[in-house]
Amino acid sequence: MESKSNRLPIVPLAERIRPTTLDEFQGQKNLVGSGSPIRKMIESDLLSSFILWGPPGTGKTTLAKIISEQTKSDFFKLNAVSSGVKDVRSVIESAKKNMNHNKKTILFLDEIHRFNKAQQDALLNSVESGEIILIGATTENPSFEVIPALRSRARVYVLEELSKDDLNSILNFALIKDEFLASLHITDIDRDFLFYVSGGDARGLLNILESAVTNEINEKEIRITKAVIENVIQRKNILYDKSGEEHYNVISAFIKSVRGSDPDAALYWMARMLEGGEDPLFIARRLVVLASEDIGNASPNALVLAEATFSAVHKIGMPEARIILSQCVTYLASSPKSNSSYFAIDEAIGDVKNKPLYNVPLHLRNAPTKLMKDLGYGKEYKYPHSFNKHFIEEEYFPKEMNSTQYYFPSENGQEKNIRDRLRELWKGKKKY
């Protein structure tokens, strides 16, 4: 008798059941539902370039292919990791020929954030002229990773992480549509755990499901239990729902450990996040904020190191990024702490929101024209560098706010030196 394993499909499940219409597509109703931007674009056959920004496995590639099929466009897919300017120019040449036959050309550029400036520049003219319709896909914020000139020519659509209902629909769709799965006697699936470990990634869900089925293929009844899934992914259950409560609990414990100057606990919670599949750039971003919010001028180098860490993690990626993150976390946790800058800006913003916006004093105003000078703009301004110690006691607030103070330097680390200097300069006028 032939073993079931001898007839396993060669094409991966995620590809076998990839939706071919918007009605089959699950999730992202704000983009593909009735009256939504992408649906309108397809129905009117008036395509324009855009960028899809969202987590892995949320349908970016599938959407691009559906749009191509529905609009009968010539479809090219490039991955920014393995493609370069030469590949882009080859697509552009094909697009020019297509234009002569009144046919649209879609270039789907996966991981567009990995294209450098020169590579992105190569797209500009063709996108602007309409020779190619660019659909970029990225998991990173386009504001930081895509050049402004290209962003101005392409709208950005945000894809949300798939919900439990979305994942359930995708699973049901796979069990019904895929001929191989439908031919099997699958009696039980631990759906909650499967959704949990897939982390909102549809492709991940389908890959785990397929591996689990393959693992149990010769059983009379196929039961995809938690134990089967854990065996397939070969990992202890340390994954955490990146959109659920545990995510916020762990990141909170991590931040509080750094703030509380416990590098060991901070490393533990960061390890939990990294092993749970958290984006290392998410952690790096939090460190940049924390460096100012909780350390500030007590150790100004903290912000410099945190920014360098974000840049290095972005360039290097995992697994080596863990070492860079570890250096930054241990430094930040071990540094003297101050939240004085954090409180200072919130106090200042509070005054701006809740008090009248007083006029800028004449002596502080710029006077680029003779009329402004005649009106007294800039008159009696004292240039600090002309005085001893490059300082002169002056009033820089509107008269209604004389001697207001927001910044109260702490006595920790280098901020004590800042406090002592300001106290000496202002001689009791402010409470440093």
DADAGI-V474547 format. One record per run of one state. SS is the DSSP state (H for helix, E for strand, - for the rest). FROM is the first residue (numbers start at 0). TO is the last residue. Records with the same first field share a line. If there is no record, write none. Layout:
SS: FROM-TO + FROM-TO
//
This chain:
-: 0-2 + 7-11 + 16-27 + 32-35 + 44-48 + 54-58 + 70-72 + 79-83 + 100-103 + 110-110 + 114-115 + 121-122 + 129-131 + 138-140 + 145-146 + 151-153 + 159-162 + 177-177 + 182-184 + 189-189 + 198-200 + 215-220 + 224-224 + 233-243 + 259-261 + 275-278 + 298-299 + 316-319 + 334-338 + 354-360 + 364-368 + 374-382 + 386-386 + 390-397 + 401-413 + 426-431
H: 3-6 + 12-15 + 28-31 + 36-43 + 59-69 + 84-99 + 111-113 + 116-120 + 123-128 + 141-144 + 147-150 + 163-176 + 178-181 + 190-197 + 201-214 + 225-232 + 244-258 + 262-274 + 279-297 + 300-315 + 320-333 + 339-353 + 361-363 + 369-373 + 383-385 + 387-389 + 398-400 + 414-425
E: 49-53 + 73-78 + 104-109 + 132-137 + 154-158 + 185-188 + 221-223
//
